[in-house]
């Protein structure tokens, strides 16, 4: 998953392609999924009782959950901003087009 995220970021900024914004968004999504899996693997080594007592663990869980929401909030705000400015959103290219 982390390898796929790095690959997506490389494709979005590396070789020329038609969909750099879409690859970047996929990199963000898969990056947060891999972070979530890593944190879950670390937390699996502790008991639930230990995690419930730790304020640090609770903060990490909240940050990871917010991170999982970030790509979708980013996508919503980009689409909303595009449509509010009179443009049309292209899901295929993941960018705004025809802003007047």
Biopython code that builds the backbone (N, CA, C, O; Angstrom):
import numpy as np
from Bio.PDB.StructureBuilder import StructureBuilder

atoms = [
    (1, "UNK", "N", (0.827, -1.186, 0.000)),
    (1, "UNK", "CA", (0.000, 0.000, 0.000)),
    (1, "UNK", "C", (0.878, 1.259, 0.000)),
    (1, "UNK", "O", (0.627, 2.203, -0.749)),
    (2, "UNK", "N", (1.891, 1.256, 0.837)),
    (2, "UNK", "CA", (2.799, 2.403, 0.872)),
    (2, "UNK", "C", (3.565, 2.516, -0.447)),
    (2, "UNK", "O", (3.802, 3.618, -0.942)),
    (3, "UNK", "N", (3.941, 1.393, -0.997)),
    (3, "UNK", "CA", (4.636, 1.381, -2.285)),
    (3, "UNK", "C", (3.735, 1.965, -3.378)),
    (3, "UNK", "O", (4.203, 2.729, -4.223)),
    (4, "UNK", "N", (2.457, 1.613, -3.366)),
    (4, "UNK", "CA", (1.512, 2.144, -4.348)),
    (4, "UNK", "C", (1.364, 3.653, -4.185)),
    (4, "UNK", "O", (1.273, 4.385, -5.171)),
    (5, "UNK", "N", (1.341, 4.111, -2.940)),
    (5, "UNK", "CA", (1.240, 5.544, -2.680)),
    (5, "UNK", "C", (2.443, 6.287, -3.253)),
    (5, "UNK", "O", (2.290, 7.313, -3.914)),
    (6, "UNK", "N", (3.631, 5.766, -2.996)),
    (6, "UNK", "CA", (4.838, 6.397, -3.535)),
    (6, "UNK", "C", (4.845, 6.356, -5.066)),
    (6, "UNK", "O", (5.280, 7.307, -5.714)),
    (7, "UNK", "N", (4.366, 5.263, -5.631)),
    (7, "UNK", "CA", (4.269, 5.143, -7.088)),
    (7, "UNK", "C", (3.313, 6.203, -7.650)),
    (7, "UNK", "O", (3.611, 6.835, -8.663)),
    (8, "UNK", "N", (2.174, 6.396, -6.994)),
    (8, "UNK", "CA", (1.203, 7.398, -7.449)),
    (8, "UNK", "C", (1.805, 8.799, -7.413)),
    (8, "UNK", "O", (1.625, 9.583, -8.345)),
    (9, "UNK", "N", (2.525, 9.113, -6.325)),
    (9, "UNK", "CA", (3.158, 10.429, -6.241)),
    (9, "UNK", "C", (4.225, 10.590, -7.323)),
    (9, "UNK", "O", (4.373, 11.669, -7.897)),
    (10, "UNK", "N", (4.959, 9.528, -7.595)),
    (10, "UNK", "CA", (5.985, 9.590, -8.632)),
    (10, "UNK", "C", (5.349, 9.824, -10.005)),
    (10, "UNK", "O", (5.825, 10.649, -10.785)),
    (11, "UNK", "N", (4.275, 9.094, -10.289)),
    (11, "UNK", "CA", (3.583, 9.251, -11.577)),
    (11, "UNK", "C", (2.995, 10.660, -11.699)),
    (11, "UNK", "O", (3.031, 11.249, -12.780)),
    (12, "UNK", "N", (2.453, 11.207, -10.600)),
    (12, "UNK", "CA", (1.822, 12.525, -10.676)),
    (12, "UNK", "C", (2.830, 13.629, -10.973)),
    (12, "UNK", "O", (2.482, 14.627, -11.604)),
    (13, "UNK", "N", (4.068, 13.465, -10.529)),
    (13, "UNK", "CA", (5.045, 14.517, -10.752)),
    (13, "UNK", "C", (6.189, 14.128, -11.661)),
    (13, "UNK", "O", (6.993, 14.978, -12.043)),
    (14, "UNK", "N", (6.275, 12.874, -12.008)),
    (14, "UNK", "CA", (7.411, 12.389, -12.786)),
    (14, "UNK", "C", (7.179, 12.442, -14.275)),
    (14, "UNK", "O", (7.186, 13.522, -14.865)),
    (15, "UNK", "N", (6.975, 11.296, -14.893)),
    (15, "UNK", "CA", (6.830, 11.274, -16.348)),
    (15, "UNK", "C", (5.545, 11.984, -16.787)),
    (15, "UNK", "O", (4.548, 11.969, -16.065)),
    (16, "UNK", "N", (5.568, 12.600, -17.961)),
    (16, "UNK", "CA", (4.367, 13.282, -18.453)),
    (16, "UNK", "C", (3.199, 12.308, -18.622)),
    (16, "UNK", "O", (3.352, 11.215, -19.169)),
    (17, "UNK", "N", (2.034, 12.730, -18.142)),
    (17, "UNK", "CA", (0.823, 11.925, -18.316)),
    (17, "UNK", "C", (-0.378, 12.848, -18.368)),
    (17, "UNK", "O", (-0.262, 14.048, -18.116)),
    (18, "UNK", "N", (-1.523, 12.290, -18.694)),
    (18, "UNK", "CA", (-2.739, 13.090, -18.849)),
    (18, "UNK", "C", (-3.493, 13.308, -17.545)),
    (18, "UNK", "O", (-4.409, 14.130, -17.502)),
    (19, "UNK", "N", (-3.134, 12.596, -16.479)),
    (19, "UNK", "CA", (-3.922, 12.625, -15.249)),
    (19, "UNK", "C", (-3.075, 12.898, -14.004)),
    (19, "UNK", "O", (-3.178, 12.131, -13.047)),
    (20, "UNK", "N", (-2.248, 13.939, -13.958)),
    (20, "UNK", "CA", (-1.397, 14.126, -12.779)),
    (20, "UNK", "C", (-2.184, 14.407, -11.502)),
    (20, "UNK", "O", (-1.796, 13.944, -10.430)),
    (21, "UNK", "N", (-3.282, 15.156, -11.597)),
    (21, "UNK", "CA", (-4.069, 15.458, -10.403)),
    (21, "UNK", "C", (-4.757, 14.209, -9.853)),
    (21, "UNK", "O", (-4.847, 14.030, -8.639)),
    (22, "UNK", "N", (-5.234, 13.358, -10.739)),
    (22, "UNK", "CA", (-5.886, 12.115, -10.300)),
    (22, "UNK", "C", (-4.878, 11.184, -9.629)),
    (22, "UNK", "O", (-5.202, 10.552, -8.623)),
    (23, "UNK", "N", (-3.666, 11.090, -10.167)),
    (23, "UNK", "CA", (-2.636, 10.257, -9.542)),
    (23, "UNK", "C", (-2.247, 10.815, -8.175)),
    (23, "UNK", "O", (-2.003, 10.056, -7.237)),
    (24, "UNK", "N", (-2.189, 12.140, -8.065)),
    (24, "UNK", "CA", (-1.849, 12.767, -6.783)),
    (24, "UNK", "C", (-2.906, 12.438, -5.730)),
    (24, "UNK", "O", (-2.574, 12.105, -4.593)),
    (25, "UNK", "N", (-4.181, 12.534, -6.113)),
    (25, "UNK", "CA", (-5.266, 12.208, -5.179)),
    (25, "UNK", "C", (-5.190, 10.745, -4.754)),
    (25, "UNK", "O", (-5.376, 10.436, -3.577)),
    (26, "UNK", "N", (-4.922, 9.847, -5.688)),
    (26, "UNK", "CA", (-4.776, 8.424, -5.343)),
    (26, "UNK", "C", (-3.599, 8.207, -4.401)),
    (26, "UNK", "O", (-3.662, 7.355, -3.515)),
    (27, "UNK", "N", (-2.535, 8.966, -4.587)),
    (27, "UNK", "CA", (-1.388, 8.873, -3.691)),
    (27, "UNK", "C", (-1.737, 9.284, -2.277)),
    (27, "UNK", "O", (-1.294, 8.657, -1.316)),
    (28, "UNK", "N", (-2.533, 10.340, -2.145)),
    (28, "UNK", "CA", (-2.964, 10.789, -0.817)),
    (28, "UNK", "C", (-3.830, 9.724, -0.159)),
    (28, "UNK", "O", (-3.622, 9.388, 1.007)),
    (29, "UNK", "N", (-4.796, 9.194, -0.894)),
    (29, "UNK", "CA", (-5.705, 8.188, -0.332)),
    (29, "UNK", "C", (-4.941, 6.947, 0.104)),
    (29, "UNK", "O", (-5.099, 6.492, 1.237)),
    (30, "UNK", "N", (-4.120, 6.395, -0.774)),
    (30, "UNK", "CA", (-3.404, 5.168, -0.414)),
    (30, "UNK", "C", (-2.344, 5.434, 0.651)),
    (30, "UNK", "O", (-2.018, 4.537, 1.428)),
    (31, "UNK", "N", (-1.805, 6.642, 0.701)),
    (31, "UNK", "CA", (-0.852, 6.996, 1.755)),
    (31, "UNK", "C", (-1.493, 6.967, 3.129)),
    (31, "UNK", "O", (-0.917, 6.439, 4.080)),
    (32, "UNK", "N", (-2.687, 7.535, 3.232)),
    (32, "UNK", "CA", (-3.380, 7.513, 4.524)),
    (32, "UNK", "C", (-3.837, 6.108, 4.888)),
    (32, "UNK", "O", (-3.838, 5.750, 6.065)),
    (33, "UNK", "N", (-4.220, 5.313, 3.912)),
    (33, "UNK", "CA", (-4.565, 3.916, 4.207)),
    (33, "UNK", "C", (-3.356, 3.164, 4.748)),
    (33, "UNK", "O", (-3.484, 2.381, 5.689)),
    (34, "UNK", "N", (-2.189, 3.392, 4.164)),
    (34, "UNK", "CA", (-1.000, 2.683, 4.644)),
    (34, "UNK", "C", (-0.604, 3.158, 6.037)),
    (34, "UNK", "O", (-0.171, 2.350, 6.859)),
    (35, "UNK", "N", (-0.744, 4.454, 6.320)),
    (35, "UNK", "CA", (-0.472, 4.952, 7.674)),
    (35, "UNK", "C", (-1.429, 4.314, 8.666)),
    (35, "UNK", "O", (-1.022, 3.928, 9.762)),
    (36, "UNK", "N", (-2.693, 4.199, 8.291)),
    (36, "UNK", "CA", (-3.682, 3.571, 9.168)),
    (36, "UNK", "C", (-3.329, 2.114, 9.440)),
    (36, "UNK", "O", (-3.438, 1.652, 10.576)),
    (37, "UNK", "N", (-2.912, 1.394, 8.418)),
    (37, "UNK", "CA", (-2.529, -0.005, 8.614)),
    (37, "UNK", "C", (-1.303, -0.131, 9.513)),
    (37, "UNK", "O", (-1.239, -1.033, 10.348)),
    (38, "UNK", "N", (-0.334, 0.761, 9.350)),
    (38, "UNK", "CA", (0.854, 0.725, 10.203)),
    (38, "UNK", "C", (0.508, 1.019, 11.663)),
    (38, "UNK", "O", (0.989, 0.336, 12.568)),
    (39, "UNK", "N", (-0.321, 2.029, 11.889)),
    (39, "UNK", "CA", (-0.733, 2.362, 13.256)),
    (39, "UNK", "C", (-1.543, 1.219, 13.853)),
    (39, "UNK", "O", (-1.380, 0.897, 15.030)),
    (40, "UNK", "N", (-2.408, 0.607, 13.065)),
    (40, "UNK", "CA", (-3.193, -0.540, 13.553)),
    (40, "UNK", "C", (-2.288, -1.700, 13.931)),
    (40, "UNK", "O", (-2.531, -2.373, 14.933)),
    (41, "UNK", "N", (-1.252, -1.941, 13.145)),
    (41, "UNK", "CA", (-0.316, -3.024, 13.460)),
    (41, "UNK", "C", (0.446, -2.735, 14.749)),
    (41, "UNK", "O", (0.699, -3.641, 15.543)),
    (42, "UNK", "N", (0.809, -1.480, 14.954)),
    (42, "UNK", "CA", (1.501, -1.116, 16.194)),
    (42, "UNK", "C", (0.563, -1.254, 17.385)),
    (42, "UNK", "O", (0.947, -1.800, 18.420)),
    (43, "UNK", "N", (-0.673, -0.759, 17.243)),
    (43, "UNK", "CA", (-1.627, -0.833, 18.350)),
    (43, "UNK", "C", (-2.070, -2.261, 18.635)),
    (43, "UNK", "O", (-2.502, -2.548, 19.752)),
    (44, "UNK", "N", (-1.979, -3.153, 17.676)),
    (44, "UNK", "CA", (-2.387, -4.547, 17.886)),
    (44, "UNK", "C", (-1.484, -5.245, 18.894)),
    (44, "UNK", "O", (-1.846, -6.292, 19.432)),
    (45, "UNK", "N", (-0.326, -4.680, 19.149)),
    (45, "UNK", "CA", (0.597, -5.285, 20.096)),
    (45, "UNK", "C", (0.284, -4.904, 21.541)),
    (45, "UNK", "O", (0.878, -5.449, 22.471)),
    (46, "UNK", "N", (-0.629, -3.986, 21.725)),
    (46, "UNK", "CA", (-1.026, -3.562, 23.064)),
    (46, "UNK", "C", (-2.440, -4.036, 23.353)),
    (46, "UNK", "O", (-3.221, -4.287, 22.435)),
    (47, "UNK", "N", (-2.759, -4.156, 24.618)),
    (47, "UNK", "CA", (-4.122, -4.543, 24.980)),
    (47, "UNK", "C", (-5.028, -3.321, 24.893)),
    (47, "UNK", "O", (-4.565, -2.182, 24.954)),
    (48, "UNK", "N", (-6.305, -3.572, 24.753)),
    (48, "UNK", "CA", (-7.278, -2.485, 24.667)),
    (48, "UNK", "C", (-7.266, -1.655, 25.946)),
    (48, "UNK", "O", (-7.483, -0.444, 25.907)),
    (49, "UNK", "N", (-7.016, -2.294, 27.056)),
    (49, "UNK", "CA", (-6.973, -1.601, 28.345)),
    (49, "UNK", "C", (-5.833, -0.575, 28.364)),
    (49, "UNK", "O", (-5.997, 0.534, 28.873)),
    (50, "UNK", "N", (-4.690, -0.951, 27.810)),
    (50, "UNK", "CA", (-3.555, -0.028, 27.758)),
    (50, "UNK", "C", (-3.839, 1.147, 26.821)),
    (50, "UNK", "O", (-3.460, 2.282, 27.108)),
    (51, "UNK", "N", (-4.495, 0.873, 25.721)),
    (51, "UNK", "CA", (-4.792, 1.932, 24.754)),
    (51, "UNK", "C", (-5.821, 2.905, 25.320)),
    (51, "UNK", "O", (-5.717, 4.111, 25.097)),
    (52, "UNK", "N", (-6.813, 2.395, 26.051)),
    (52, "UNK", "CA", (-7.839, 3.261, 26.633)),
    (52, "UNK", "C", (-7.255, 4.215, 27.664)),
    (52, "UNK", "O", (-7.760, 5.327, 27.823)),
    (53, "UNK", "N", (-6.208, 3.808, 28.366)),
    (53, "UNK", "CA", (-5.595, 4.649, 29.397)),
    (53, "UNK", "C", (-4.698, 5.729, 28.802)),
    (53, "UNK", "O", (-4.506, 6.777, 29.419)),
    (54, "UNK", "N", (-4.163, 5.497, 27.645)),
    (54, "UNK", "CA", (-3.165, 6.395, 27.062)),
    (54, "UNK", "C", (-3.811, 7.540, 26.287)),
    (54, "UNK", "O", (-4.558, 7.319, 25.334)),
    (55, "UNK", "N", (-3.511, 8.757, 26.709)),
    (55, "UNK", "CA", (-4.008, 9.935, 25.993)),
    (55, "UNK", "C", (-3.297, 10.050, 24.643)),
    (55, "UNK", "O", (-3.904, 10.456, 23.652)),
    (56, "UNK", "N", (-2.021, 9.696, 24.606)),
    (56, "UNK", "CA", (-1.265, 9.742, 23.354)),
    (56, "UNK", "C", (-1.895, 8.818, 22.310)),
    (56, "UNK", "O", (-2.025, 9.191, 21.144)),
    (57, "UNK", "N", (-2.282, 7.624, 22.728)),
    (57, "UNK", "CA", (-2.899, 6.672, 21.796)),
    (57, "UNK", "C", (-4.219, 7.214, 21.265)),
    (57, "UNK", "O", (-4.528, 7.059, 20.084)),
    (58, "UNK", "N", (-4.992, 7.845, 22.130)),
    (58, "UNK", "CA", (-6.263, 8.429, 21.691)),
    (58, "UNK", "C", (-6.027, 9.552, 20.685)),
    (58, "UNK", "O", (-6.761, 9.683, 19.706)),
    (59, "UNK", "N", (-4.995, 10.363, 20.934)),
    (59, "UNK", "CA", (-4.681, 11.448, 20.000)),
    (59, "UNK", "C", (-4.234, 10.893, 18.648)),
    (59, "UNK", "O", (-4.603, 11.428, 17.602)),
    (60, "UNK", "N", (-3.450, 9.836, 18.669)),
    (60, "UNK", "CA", (-3.000, 9.217, 17.421)),
    (60, "UNK", "C", (-4.189, 8.658, 16.648)),
    (60, "UNK", "O", (-4.266, 8.809, 15.429)),
    (61, "UNK", "N", (-5.105, 8.020, 17.347)),
    (61, "UNK", "CA", (-6.295, 7.460, 16.694)),
    (61, "UNK", "C", (-7.124, 8.566, 16.045)),
    (61, "UNK", "O", (-7.576, 8.421, 14.910)),
    (62, "UNK", "N", (-7.322, 9.667, 16.761)),
    (62, "UNK", "CA", (-8.094, 10.786, 16.216)),
    (62, "UNK", "C", (-7.388, 11.380, 14.995)),
    (62, "UNK", "O", (-8.034, 11.682, 13.991)),
    (63, "UNK", "N", (-6.068, 11.549, 15.079)),
    (63, "UNK", "CA", (-5.326, 12.097, 13.941)),
    (63, "UNK", "C", (-5.392, 11.178, 12.721)),
    (63, "UNK", "O", (-5.515, 11.649, 11.591)),
    (64, "UNK", "N", (-5.311, 9.885, 12.950)),
    (64, "UNK", "CA", (-5.393, 8.939, 11.829)),
    (64, "UNK", "C", (-6.788, 8.970, 11.206)),
    (64, "UNK", "O", (-6.921, 8.931, 9.983)),
    (65, "UNK", "N", (-7.817, 9.039, 12.034)),
    (65, "UNK", "CA", (-9.179, 9.107, 11.496)),
    (65, "UNK", "C", (-9.408, 10.400, 10.716)),
    (65, "UNK", "O", (-10.055, 10.392, 9.669)),
    (66, "UNK", "N", (-8.874, 11.511, 11.228)),
    (66, "UNK", "CA", (-8.977, 12.767, 10.476)),
    (66, "UNK", "C", (-8.192, 12.687, 9.171)),
    (66, "UNK", "O", (-8.617, 13.220, 8.147)),
    (67, "UNK", "N", (-7.054, 12.022, 9.218)),
    (67, "UNK", "CA", (-6.259, 11.835, 8.007)),
    (67, "UNK", "C", (-6.980, 11.008, 6.964)),
    (67, "UNK", "O", (-6.857, 11.266, 5.766)),
    (68, "UNK", "N", (-7.735, 10.010, 7.413)),
    (68, "UNK", "CA", (-8.511, 9.204, 6.466)),
    (68, "UNK", "C", (-9.608, 10.025, 5.801)),
    (68, "UNK", "O", (-9.981, 9.755, 4.660)),
    (69, "UNK", "N", (-10.123, 11.021, 6.506)),
    (69, "UNK", "CA", (-11.171, 11.882, 5.948)),
    (69, "UNK", "C", (-10.599, 12.954, 5.020)),
    (69, "UNK", "O", (-11.306, 13.468, 4.153)),
    (70, "UNK", "N", (-9.322, 13.292, 5.202)),
    (70, "UNK", "CA", (-8.717, 14.405, 4.459)),
    (70, "UNK", "C", (-8.871, 14.312, 2.939)),
    (70, "UNK", "O", (-9.292, 15.297, 2.332)),
    (71, "UNK", "N", (-8.555, 13.185, 2.289)),
    (71, "UNK", "CA", (-8.661, 13.167, 0.820)),
    (71, "UNK", "C", (-10.073, 13.442, 0.312)),
    (71, "UNK", "O", (-10.254, 14.078, -0.726)),
    (72, "UNK", "N", (-11.060, 12.963, 1.042)),
    (72, "UNK", "CA", (-12.440, 13.140, 0.604)),
    (72, "UNK", "C", (-12.924, 14.562, 0.861)),
    (72, "UNK", "O", (-13.696, 15.104, 0.070)),
    (73, "UNK", "N", (-12.480, 15.173, 1.957)),
    (73, "UNK", "CA", (-12.803, 16.574, 2.223)),
    (73, "UNK", "C", (-12.112, 17.461, 1.186)),
    (73, "UNK", "O", (-12.704, 18.419, 0.690)),
    (74, "UNK", "N", (-10.866, 17.140, 0.864)),
    (74, "UNK", "CA", (-10.124, 17.879, -0.160)),
    (74, "UNK", "C", (-10.839, 17.800, -1.504)),
    (74, "UNK", "O", (-10.983, 18.807, -2.197)),
    (75, "UNK", "N", (-11.283, 16.610, -1.868)),
    (75, "UNK", "CA", (-11.993, 16.431, -3.132)),
    (75, "UNK", "C", (-13.291, 17.232, -3.135)),
    (75, "UNK", "O", (-13.609, 17.888, -4.127)),
    (76, "UNK", "N", (-14.039, 17.186, -2.043)),
    (76, "UNK", "CA", (-15.294, 17.927, -1.951)),
    (76, "UNK", "C", (-15.054, 19.425, -2.107)),
    (76, "UNK", "O", (-15.776, 20.100, -2.839)),
    (77, "UNK", "N", (-14.031, 19.946, -1.412)),
    (77, "UNK", "CA", (-13.759, 21.380, -1.482)),
    (77, "UNK", "C", (-13.282, 21.802, -2.868)),
    (77, "UNK", "O", (-13.648, 22.876, -3.346)),
    (78, "UNK", "N", (-12.475, 20.977, -3.515)),
    (78, "UNK", "CA", (-12.035, 21.297, -4.876)),
    (78, "UNK", "C", (-13.214, 21.334, -5.847)),
    (78, "UNK", "O", (-13.313, 22.237, -6.677)),
    (79, "UNK", "N", (-14.099, 20.356, -5.739)),
    (79, "UNK", "CA", (-15.274, 20.313, -6.617)),
    (79, "UNK", "C", (-16.193, 21.490, -6.331)),
    (79, "UNK", "O", (-16.687, 22.130, -7.259)),
    (80, "UNK", "N", (-16.426, 21.781, -5.052)),
    (80, "UNK", "CA", (-17.302, 22.879, -4.671)),
    (80, "UNK", "C", (-16.749, 24.213, -5.161)),
    (80, "UNK", "O", (-17.493, 25.037, -5.691)),
    (81, "UNK", "N", (-15.460, 24.427, -4.987)),
    (81, "UNK", "CA", (-14.830, 25.660, -5.444)),
    (81, "UNK", "C", (-14.932, 25.791, -6.962)),
    (81, "UNK", "O", (-15.180, 26.880, -7.480)),
    (82, "UNK", "N", (-14.742, 24.693, -7.663)),
    (82, "UNK", "CA", (-14.833, 24.699, -9.128)),
    (82, "UNK", "C", (-16.245, 25.069, -9.587)),
    (82, "UNK", "O", (-16.426, 25.928, -10.450)),
    (83, "UNK", "N", (-17.227, 24.414, -9.004)),
    (83, "UNK", "CA", (-18.609, 24.663, -9.418)),
    (83, "UNK", "C", (-19.074, 26.054, -9.011)),
    (83, "UNK", "O", (-19.843, 26.683, -9.738)),
    (84, "UNK", "N", (-18.618, 26.547, -7.851)),
    (84, "UNK", "CA", (-18.984, 27.895, -7.422)),
    (84, "UNK", "C", (-18.394, 28.968, -8.328)),
    (84, "UNK", "O", (-18.974, 30.043, -8.475)),
    (85, "UNK", "N", (-17.252, 28.685, -8.933)),
    (85, "UNK", "CA", (-16.626, 29.667, -9.822)),
    (85, "UNK", "C", (-17.157, 29.562, -11.257)),
    (85, "UNK", "O", (-16.694, 30.279, -12.144)),
    (86, "UNK", "N", (-18.118, 28.678, -11.480)),
    (86, "UNK", "CA", (-18.737, 28.562, -12.797)),
    (86, "UNK", "C", (-18.081, 27.557, -13.717)),
    (86, "UNK", "O", (-18.387, 27.517, -14.909)),
    (87, "UNK", "N", (-17.194, 26.754, -13.192)),
    (87, "UNK", "CA", (-16.513, 25.756, -14.011)),
    (87, "UNK", "C", (-17.255, 24.437, -14.024)),
    (87, "UNK", "O", (-18.311, 24.290, -13.408)),
    (88, "UNK", "N", (-16.690, 23.489, -14.728)),
    (88, "UNK", "CA", (-17.252, 22.139, -14.737)),
    (88, "UNK", "C", (-16.170, 21.179, -14.257)),
    (88, "UNK", "O", (-15.020, 21.269, -14.686)),
    (89, "UNK", "N", (-16.531, 20.277, -13.385)),
    (89, "UNK", "CA", (-15.584, 19.350, -12.779)),
    (89, "UNK", "C", (-15.422, 18.112, -13.648)),
    (89, "UNK", "O", (-16.409, 17.502, -14.059)),
    (90, "UNK", "N", (-14.195, 17.748, -13.924)),
    (90, "UNK", "CA", (-13.898, 16.541, -14.686)),
    (90, "UNK", "C", (-13.403, 15.465, -13.724)),
    (90, "UNK", "O", (-12.295, 15.559, -13.197)),
    (91, "UNK", "N", (-14.225, 14.446, -13.499)),
    (91, "UNK", "CA", (-13.828, 13.353, -12.611)),
    (91, "UNK", "C", (-12.684, 12.550, -13.209)),
    (91, "UNK", "O", (-11.838, 12.031, -12.481)),
    (92, "UNK", "N", (-12.656, 12.447, -14.522)),
    (92, "UNK", "CA", (-11.609, 11.675, -15.192)),
    (92, "UNK", "C", (-10.235, 12.305, -14.972)),
    (92, "UNK", "O", (-9.269, 11.604, -14.673)),
    (93, "UNK", "N", (-10.150, 13.626, -15.121)),
    (93, "UNK", "CA", (-8.873, 14.328, -14.978)),
    (93, "UNK", "C", (-8.662, 14.890, -13.577)),
    (93, "UNK", "O", (-7.575, 15.373, -13.262)),
    (94, "UNK", "N", (-9.688, 14.831, -12.739)),
    (94, "UNK", "CA", (-9.655, 15.338, -11.367)),
    (94, "UNK", "C", (-9.216, 16.804, -11.333)),
    (94, "UNK", "O", (-8.335, 17.192, -10.566)),
    (95, "UNK", "N", (-9.853, 17.601, -12.186)),
    (95, "UNK", "CA", (-9.564, 19.028, -12.176)),
    (95, "UNK", "C", (-10.737, 19.797, -12.758)),
    (95, "UNK", "O", (-11.633, 19.241, -13.394)),
    (96, "UNK", "N", (-10.692, 21.085, -12.516)),
    (96, "UNK", "CA", (-11.740, 21.982, -12.970)),
    (96, "UNK", "C", (-11.470, 22.391, -14.412)),
    (96, "UNK", "O", (-10.328, 22.631, -14.804)),
    (97, "UNK", "N", (-12.528, 22.464, -15.179)),
    (97, "UNK", "CA", (-12.392, 22.877, -16.565)),
    (97, "UNK", "C", (-13.412, 23.931, -16.923)),
    (97, "UNK", "O", (-14.461, 24.024, -16.285)),
    (98, "UNK", "N", (-13.127, 24.710, -17.912)),
    (98, "UNK", "CA", (-14.042, 25.717, -18.469)),
    (98, "UNK", "C", (-14.474, 26.761, -17.452)),
    (98, "UNK", "O", (-15.662, 27.062, -17.345)),
    (99, "UNK", "N", (-13.524, 27.318, -16.703)),
    (99, "UNK", "CA", (-13.859, 28.403, -15.778)),
    (99, "UNK", "C", (-14.005, 29.672, -16.592)),
    (99, "UNK", "O", (-13.114, 30.052, -17.352)),
    (100, "UNK", "N", (-15.157, 30.327, -16.416)),
    (100, "UNK", "CA", (-15.442, 31.545, -17.196)),
    (100, "UNK", "C", (-15.109, 32.770, -16.403)),
    (100, "UNK", "O", (-15.281, 33.887, -16.891)),
]
sb = StructureBuilder()
sb.init_structure("model")
sb.init_model(0)
sb.init_chain("A")
sb.init_seg("    ")
for serial, (resi, resn, name, xyz) in enumerate(atoms, 1):
    if name == "N":
        sb.init_residue(resn, " ", resi, " ")
    sb.init_atom(name, np.array(xyz, "f"), 0.0, 1.0, " ", f" {name:<3s}", serial, name[0])
structure = sb.get_structure()
